[in-house]
Amino acid sequence: MTASTSPASADVLPAAFPAFTKAQKVFTMLGALLGVLLAALDQTIVATAGPAIQADLHIPASLYPWLTTSYLVASTMMVPVWGKLSDLAGRRAVLAAGILVFLAGSFLCGVATSTLALIVFRAVQGLGSAALFTAALAVVADLFEPRERGKYQGLFGAVFGLSSVVGPLAGGFITDHLGWHWVFFINLPVGAVALALVLLRMPKLRPHGGRGRLDLPGAGALALAVVPLLLALSLGQNGEGAWAWSSWRILGLFALAGVATVLFIRLEARAHEPLLDLRLFRLRAFSAGNAAVFVIGAVFLSGVVFLPLFMVNVVGLSATRSGLTIMPLTLGVVAGNVLSGQLVSKLGRFKALMLGSLVLLMVGFTVMGFTLTPDSTQAEVTAKMVLVGLGLGPSIPLYTLAIQNSVPPQRIGVATSAATFFRQLGMTMGVALLGTVFAATLSRELATRLPAATQGLPASVRAQVAVAAPGTSGEDGPVGAVFEPEAVKVRLRAEFEAERQRLAAGREAASELARVQAEEQRALEAVDRAHLAVKESFTHGVSAVYRVAILIALLALLVTFFLPEQPMRRRGQGSAPAPMD
């Protein structure tokens, strides 16, 4: 089998793309969009409510990351399984099942009274969210012809982007006014509406030829490969409660993931109805498309994750205002999604748009990587992030569209789940890689700059400055604290004032009082120098992230060059994907 396409008569395409009424399309899309909105919003809302949850349930710092890790691992592991099930049982059944599982997990999270229970129920939410992402994106390929899919895929990308803005705001409001439990309970009415639309107004959307049994041995091997890998990537960091990359635990998880991956490939090569048909990788559009999705996923979260650290520690914004700085990036992502989807529907081609967006993304990363300074303002950074958003936006709909367009209709679910799986895997590996780059750069810069800034000061004063600087106390990790120079100065002034009063009570010589006054002045100046050192260190750390992201985006550009152009024609005007051997 080759990546080429074989001719199809006009009467074949209507069978692959049956006619649906306008009402069926509208209500099906509404149900699918609401399902994606549920899963996408949940990630950002819960992150905002995290501190309140931690305080109420007394979650140890070592277990706090598991609120996200359990969700991510469960979701990524189940994506291929739900994708295959949607090809076998139909999109409606899988979407409805995913909503029910997600809502059950949401309710259980809301009533959880212990850390362990909440972590387990977050994993249940993750199991359901995988179905929402996979089946919803596959619905577009079932409802619309290839030429029309782009503009509708863009809607899902817009939902992802908007959720990153609305989520933190909604999470903060709900937590402050209703309590963190309602961060989960709010999913129930929205999910009920989505479930009603799916069950009552959505056709089954079972692809032609969809039959067989789920590959359970393959699913088990996939779990053994994915779970240790994601745990190693999530936990292999520096800081409290995490393991060093070179520790036997992390190396053991990587080894287990490698062995299980080999086992999974062997099982899939022999399976009658594989979970992931390895023959699909012989299609150049499928293999190159998923490789590009994986690479782009590695930089997709770089701006969102690391930019707030710069805004808080360098620009001096509050956590809330730093979150709002992401809004232009998000709006750029939304605009890139929608515009690219509309353009590809009109042009019938996508490769030029992909390459153009990656060039724009590289320009955005270059601007961020080489022009950030300790004196950068919020308005300046905000304007620069628009470029990054516009470059990232087309990556969600266009690559999914290209991958779906490369496979037969009965493999749409598997193809969509593969794109989602490799994107999430790339995101996890990217955050781990770039987080290591950031932490290493920040630690090196602080270790070099802070001692120079506090040189010549009394040991007690140097200790106060060091404890206040992020990443030097060993208690909170490299990003767990914010250097507050005025607070440090207040403590120092109080200590020097107490020393002066002691000297005055003992009727010490005026020279001693002058000495204390001079020491106080030097200490206050050192605090300013230390603050500048912290700002410079964070600037170098975040800049290093964007500079590495340039290279990753370049790699994505090179991979995309190998992606074959496949014109997406209207019904009866062109070719259909090659049948599987």
C-alpha positions in Angstrom: 0.0 0.0 0.0 1.3 3.5 -0.8 0.3 7.0 0.1 -1.2 7.6 -3.2 -4.9 7.8 -3.7 -7.1 5.7 -5.9 -9.9 6.9 -8.1 -13.4 6.8 -6.8 -16.6 7.3 -8.7 -19.0 9.9 -7.7 -21.4 7.4 -6.2 -18.7 6.2 -3.7 -18.4 9.5 -2.0 -22.0 9.8 -1.0 -21.7 6.4 0.7 -18.7 7.6 2.7 -20.3 10.9 3.4 -24.1 10.3 3.8 -26.4 13.3 3.6 -27.5 14.7 6.9 -30.2 17.4 7.6 -29.1 20.8 8.6 -30.7 20.3 12.0 -28.8 17.1 12.5 -25.5 18.8 11.7 -26.3 21.8 14.0 -27.3 19.8 17.0 -24.6 17.2 16.6 -21.9 20.0 16.4 -23.4 21.7 19.4 -23.3 18.5 21.5 -19.7 17.8 20.3 -18.6 21.4 21.0 -20.1 21.3 24.5 -18.4 18.1 25.2 -15.0 19.5 24.2 -15.7 22.7 26.2 -16.3 20.6 29.3 -13.0 18.8 29.1 -11.0 21.9 28.0 -12.4 24.2 30.6 -11.9 21.6 33.4 -8.2 21.7 32.9 -7.8 25.4 33.4 -10.6 25.9 36.0 -9.2 23.2 38.3 -5.7 24.7 38.0 -7.0 28.0 39.3 -8.8 26.4 42.2 -5.8 24.3 43.1 -4.5 26.4 46.0 -7.9 26.4 47.6 -8.3 22.7 47.2 -4.8 22.1 48.6 -5.5 24.3 51.7 -8.9 22.7 52.4 -7.8 19.0 52.0 -4.3 19.7 53.5 -2.7 18.1 50.4 1.1 17.6 50.8 3.3 19.4 48.4 4.6 16.1 47.1 1.1 15.0 46.1 -0.2 18.3 44.8 1.0 17.7 41.2 -1.0 14.5 41.1 -4.2 16.4 40.7 -3.0 17.2 37.2 -0.8 14.1 36.6 -3.6 11.6 37.2 -6.0 13.4 34.8 -3.3 13.7 32.1 -2.1 10.1 32.3 -5.6 8.6 32.3 -6.7 10.9 29.4 -3.7 10.2 27.2 -3.8 6.4 27.8 -7.4 6.1 26.8 -7.4 8.3 23.6 -6.5 5.4 21.3 -9.0 3.1 23.0 -11.9 5.5 22.6 -10.8 6.2 19.0 -11.0 2.6 18.1 -14.3 2.1 19.9 -15.8 5.1 18.0 -15.0 3.3 14.8 -16.6 0.1 16.1 -19.6 1.3 18.0 -20.1 4.8 16.5 -19.4 8.3 17.6 -22.7 8.8 19.4 -22.2 5.9 21.7 -18.6 6.9 22.5 -19.4 10.6 23.0 -22.4 9.7 25.3 -20.2 7.3 27.3 -17.4 9.8 27.6 -19.8 12.5 28.9 -21.3 10.1 31.4 -17.9 9.0 32.7 -16.7 12.6 32.8 -19.7 13.8 34.7 -19.4 10.9 37.2 -15.8 11.8 37.8 -16.8 15.5 38.2 -19.5 14.6 40.8 -17.1 12.4 42.7 -14.4 15.0 42.7 -16.9 17.6 44.1 -17.8 15.4 47.0 -14.2 14.1 47.7 -13.0 14.5 51.2 -9.5 13.2 51.0 -6.4 13.7 48.8 -6.4 10.1 47.6 -10.0 10.1 46.6 -9.7 13.4 44.7 -6.6 12.1 42.8 -8.5 8.9 41.8 -11.6 10.7 40.8 -9.5 13.2 38.7 -8.3 10.1 36.8 -11.9 9.1 36.2 -12.5 12.5 34.7 -9.4 12.0 32.5 -10.9 8.7 31.3 -14.0 10.5 30.1 -12.2 13.5 28.7 -10.3 11.3 26.2 -13.6 10.2 24.7 -14.8 13.8 24.4 -11.7 15.0 22.6 -11.5 12.0 20.2 -15.1 11.4 19.3 -15.9 15.1 19.0 -13.1 15.8 16.5 -14.0 12.6 14.5 -17.6 13.9 14.2 -16.5 16.6 11.8 -15.1 14.0 9.4 -18.4 12.1 9.5 -20.7 15.0 9.0 -18.8 17.0 6.3 -16.9 16.4 3.1 -13.1 16.9 3.2 -13.4 20.4 1.5 -15.7 21.6 4.2 -14.0 20.2 7.3 -11.5 22.9 7.8 -13.8 25.6 9.0 -15.6 23.3 11.4 -12.4 21.8 12.8 -11.4 25.4 13.5 -14.3 25.8 15.8 -12.9 23.1 18.1 -9.6 24.8 18.1 -11.3 28.1 19.1 -13.0 26.3 22.0 -9.6 25.1 23.2 -8.2 28.7 23.0 -11.2 30.4 24.7 -11.1 27.9 27.5 -7.6 29.0 28.5 -9.0 32.5 29.0 -12.4 31.8 30.4 -11.2 28.9 32.6 -9.0 30.9 35.0 -11.5 33.7 35.3 -14.4 31.3 35.9 -12.3 29.2 38.3 -11.4 32.2 40.4 -14.9 33.5 40.6 -16.5 30.1 41.4 -13.8 29.3 44.0 -14.2 32.7 45.7 -18.0 32.9 45.8 -19.2 29.2 45.8 -16.2 27.2 47.0 -13.9 24.8 45.1 -16.4 22.0 45.1 -18.5 23.9 42.6 -15.6 23.9 40.2 -16.5 20.3 39.6 -20.3 20.5 40.1 -20.6 23.2 37.5 -19.9 20.5 34.9 -23.1 18.7 35.7 -25.7 21.0 34.1 -23.5 21.7 31.1 -22.8 18.0 30.6 -26.5 17.2 30.9 -27.3 19.6 28.0 -24.5 18.1 25.9 -25.7 14.5 26.7 -29.3 15.4 25.8 -28.2 16.8 22.4 -26.1 13.7 21.7 -28.7 11.2 22.7 -31.8 12.9 21.2 -30.6 14.7 18.1 -27.3 13.1 17.0 -27.2 10.3 14.4 -25.2 7.2 15.3 -22.4 8.2 12.8 -21.2 4.6 12.7 -18.6 4.4 9.8 -19.2 2.0 7.0 -17.6 -1.3 7.7 -17.1 -0.5 11.4 -17.2 -3.9 13.2 -15.1 -6.3 15.2 -13.8 -6.5 18.7 -11.7 -4.2 20.8 -8.0 -5.2 20.9 -7.8 -5.8 24.7 -4.2 -7.1 24.8 -3.1 -4.1 22.7 -4.9 -1.8 25.1 -3.2 -3.4 28.1 0.2 -3.1 26.5 -0.5 0.5 25.5 -1.3 1.3 29.2 1.9 -0.3 30.3 3.8 1.9 27.8 2.0 5.2 28.3 1.5 5.3 32.0 5.1 4.8 33.1 6.3 7.2 30.4 4.0 10.0 31.4 4.7 9.4 35.1 8.5 9.7 34.4 8.0 12.8 32.4 5.7 14.5 35.0 7.7 13.5 38.1 11.2 13.7 36.7 12.0 17.2 37.8 14.0 19.1 40.4 12.2 20.2 43.5 10.4 18.8 46.5 8.3 15.7 46.0 9.9 14.9 42.6 12.6 12.5 41.5 15.8 13.4 39.8 16.1 12.4 36.1 19.0 10.0 36.9 17.2 8.3 39.8 16.5 4.6 39.6 12.8 5.3 39.8 12.7 7.5 36.7 15.1 5.2 34.8 13.0 2.2 35.7 9.8 3.9 34.5 11.5 4.7 31.2 12.7 1.2 30.9 9.3 -0.3 31.5 7.7 2.1 29.0 10.3 1.0 26.4 9.7 -2.7 26.9 5.9 -2.2 26.8 6.2 -0.2 23.6 8.0 -3.0 21.9 5.3 -5.4 23.2 2.6 -3.1 21.9 4.1 -3.0 18.4 4.4 -6.7 18.3 0.8 -7.3 19.4 -0.6 -4.7 17.0 1.3 -6.2 14.1 -0.4 -9.5 14.7 -3.9 -8.4 15.8 -6.8 -9.0 13.5 -8.5 -5.7 14.5 -5.6 -3.7 16.0 -6.1 -0.8 18.4 -3.8 1.3 16.2 -3.4 -0.2 12.7 0.3 0.0 12.0 -0.3 -0.1 8.3 -1.5 3.5 8.5 2.0 4.6 9.2 2.8 3.5 5.6 0.7 6.4 4.5 3.1 9.3 4.3 0.4 11.8 5.1 -0.5 9.9 8.3 3.0 9.3 9.5 4.4 12.7 8.7 1.3 14.4 10.0 1.5 12.7 13.4 5.2 13.3 13.6 4.6 17.0 13.1 1.7 17.1 15.6 4.0 15.5 18.2 6.8 18.0 17.6 4.4 21.0 17.6 2.8 19.7 20.8 6.2 20.0 22.4 6.1 23.9 22.1 2.3 24.3 22.3 2.3 25.0 26.0 5.6 26.8 26.3 4.1 30.3 26.1 1.3 29.5 28.4 3.3 27.8 31.1 6.4 29.9 31.3 5.2 33.4 30.4 3.3 34.0 33.7 6.6 33.4 35.6 8.2 36.3 33.7 5.2 38.5 34.2 5.1 37.9 38.0 8.8 37.9 38.8 10.1 40.4 36.3 7.3 42.7 35.3 5.8 42.6 38.8 2.2 41.7 38.0 -0.1 39.8 40.3 -1.0 36.2 39.5 -4.4 37.2 38.2 -3.1 40.0 36.0 -0.3 37.8 34.6 -3.0 35.3 33.6 -4.8 38.0 31.7 -1.6 38.6 29.8 -2.1 35.2 28.1 -5.3 36.5 26.6 -3.8 38.0 23.4 -1.9 34.7 22.8 -5.2 32.9 23.2 -7.1 35.3 20.9 -4.3 34.8 18.4 -4.7 31.0 18.7 -8.5 31.4 18.2 -8.0 33.7 15.2 -5.4 31.3 13.7 -7.8 28.4 14.1 -10.8 30.0 12.6 -9.1 31.8 9.7 -7.0 28.8 8.7 -10.1 26.6 8.7 -11.9 29.1 6.5 -9.0 29.4 4.1 -8.4 25.7 3.7 -12.1 25.2 2.9 -11.9 27.8 0.2 -8.5 26.8 -1.3 -8.9 23.1 -0.9 -5.2 22.8 0.2 -3.5 23.0 3.5 0.3 22.5 3.2 1.1 26.2 2.4 -1.0 27.4 5.4 0.9 24.9 7.6 4.3 26.1 6.5 3.3 29.7 6.7 2.0 29.3 10.3 5.2 27.6 11.4 7.3 30.4 9.9 5.2 32.9 11.8 5.6 30.8 14.9 9.3 30.8 14.6 9.3 34.6 14.2 7.2 34.9 17.3 9.5 32.6 19.3 12.5 34.5 18.0 11.1 37.8 19.1 10.3 36.5 22.5 13.7 34.7 22.9 15.9 37.6 22.0 14.0 40.8 23.0 12.8 40.1 26.5 14.6 42.3 29.1 14.2 43.0 32.8 12.6 46.3 31.8 10.0 44.8 29.5 6.5 46.0 30.1 3.1 44.2 30.1 2.0 46.0 26.9 5.2 45.1 25.1 5.1 41.4 26.0 1.4 41.3 25.2 1.9 42.6 21.7 4.7 40.1 21.0 2.6 37.2 22.1 0.0 37.8 19.4 2.6 36.5 16.8 3.0 33.3 18.8 -0.8 32.8 19.1 -1.3 33.3 15.3 1.5 30.8 14.6 0.1 28.2 17.0 -3.5 28.5 16.0 -3.6 26.6 12.7 -1.8 23.6 14.2 -4.9 22.1 15.8 -7.3 22.0 12.8 -5.0 21.7 9.9 -2.9 18.7 11.0 -6.0 16.9 12.2 -7.6 17.6 8.9 -4.6 16.3 6.9 -4.4 13.1 9.0 -8.2 12.4 8.7 -8.0 13.1 4.9 -5.3 10.4 4.5 -7.3 7.4 5.8 -10.4 5.5 4.7 -13.7 6.5 6.3 -13.7 3.4 8.6 -10.4 4.5 10.1 -11.4 8.1 10.9 -11.7 7.4 14.6 -8.3 5.7 14.9 -6.7 8.5 12.8 -8.2 11.2 15.0 -7.3 9.5 18.2 -3.7 9.1 16.9 -3.4 12.8 16.3 -4.8 13.6 19.7 -2.6 11.0 21.4 0.6 12.3 19.8 -0.3 15.9 20.5 -0.8 15.2 24.2 2.3 13.1 24.4 4.3 15.9 22.7 2.9 18.5 25.1 3.9 16.4 28.1 7.4 15.8 26.8 7.7 19.4 25.8 6.8 20.7 29.2 9.3 18.3 30.8 12.1 19.3 28.4 11.5 23.0 28.5 10.9 22.9 32.2 14.3 21.4 32.6 15.9 24.1 30.4 14.1 26.8 32.4 15.1 25.4 35.8 18.7 24.8 34.9 19.1 28.2 33.4 17.4 29.9 36.3 19.4 28.0 38.9 22.7 28.8 37.1 21.9 32.5 36.7 20.8 32.8 40.4 23.9 31.0 41.6 26.1 33.4 39.7 24.3 36.7 40.2 23.0 36.6 43.8 26.4 36.1 45.5 27.8 39.0 43.5 24.8 41.2 44.5 25.2 40.5 48.2 29.0 40.4 48.4 30.4 42.2 51.4 27.3 42.1 53.5 27.0 40.4 56.9 26.1 36.7 56.8 22.7 37.3 58.4 21.7 39.8 55.8 22.9 37.6 52.9 20.9 34.8 54.4 17.7 36.9 54.4 18.1 37.9 50.8 18.9 34.3 49.7 15.8 32.9 51.5 13.6 35.5 49.8 14.9 34.8 46.3 13.0 32.1 44.3 14.9 28.9 43.8 17.5 29.4 46.4 15.9 28.3 49.7 15.2 24.7 48.6 11.6 24.9 50.0 9.5 25.9 47.0 11.6 25.0 44.0 12.6 27.4 41.3 9.2 29.0 40.8 7.5 28.6 44.1 8.2 32.1 45.5 8.2 35.7 44.3 11.0 38.0 45.4 9.5 40.9 47.3 12.2 43.5 47.9 10.0 45.9 49.9 9.1 43.2 52.4 12.8 42.3 52.8 13.6 46.0 53.3 11.0 46.3 56.0 12.5 43.4 58.0 16.0 44.7 57.6 15.0 48.2 58.7 13.4 46.8 61.8 16.5 44.8 62.7 18.8 47.7 62.2 16.5 50.0 64.2 16.6 47.5 67.1 20.4 47.5 66.9 20.5 51.3 67.0 18.2 51.4 70.0 20.4 48.8 71.8 23.5 50.9 71.1 21.8 54.1 72.2 20.6 52.5 75.5 24.2 51.4 76.1 25.5 54.9 75.3 27.8 53.6 72.6 30.0 56.0 70.7 28.5 57.9 67.8 30.9 56.0 65.5 29.1 52.8 66.3 25.8 54.4 65.4 27.3 55.6 62.1 28.6 52.1 61.4 25.2 50.6 61.8 23.7 53.3 59.6 26.2 52.6 56.9 25.6 48.9 57.1 21.8 49.5 56.8 22.3 51.6 53.7 24.5 48.9 52.1 22.0 46.2 53.0 19.1 48.1 51.4 21.2 48.7 48.2 22.0 45.0 48.1 18.3 44.1 48.2 17.9 46.3 45.1 20.8 44.5 43.4 19.4 41.1 44.4 16.0 42.1 43.0 17.7 43.0 39.7 19.6 39.7 39.8 16.4 37.8 40.2 14.7 39.7 37.4 17.7 39.1 35.1 17.8 35.4 36.0 14.1 34.9 35.2 14.6 36.8 32.0 17.4 34.5 30.9 15.4 31.4 32.0 12.3 32.3 30.0 14.3 33.5 27.1 16.1 30.2 27.0 12.8 28.4 26.8 11.7 30.4 23.7 15.1 29.9 22.1 14.9 26.2 22.4 11.3 26.4 21.1 12.7 28.0 17.9 14.6 24.8 17.2 11.6 22.6 17.9 9.4 24.7 15.6 12.1 24.5 12.9 12.0 20.7 13.3 8.2 20.8 12.9 8.7 22.9 9.7 11.1 20.3 8.3 8.8 17.4 9.1 5.8 19.3 7.5 7.8 19.6 4.2 7.5 15.8 3.9 3.7 15.9 4.4 2.2 15.2 0.9 -0.3 17.8 -0.4 -3.7 16.2 -0.7 -6.3 18.4 -2.4 -9.6 18.2 -0.6 -12.3 18.1 -3.2 -16.0 18.3 -3.0 -18.3 15.4 -3.5 -17.9 13.8 -6.9 -14.9 16.1 -7.9 -11.9 14.1 -6.9 -10.4 11.1 -5.2 -11.0 9.2 -2.0 -8.3 7.9 0.4 -6.7 4.7 -0.7 -8.3 1.5 0.7 -6.3 -0.4 3.3 -4.6 -3.6 2.2 
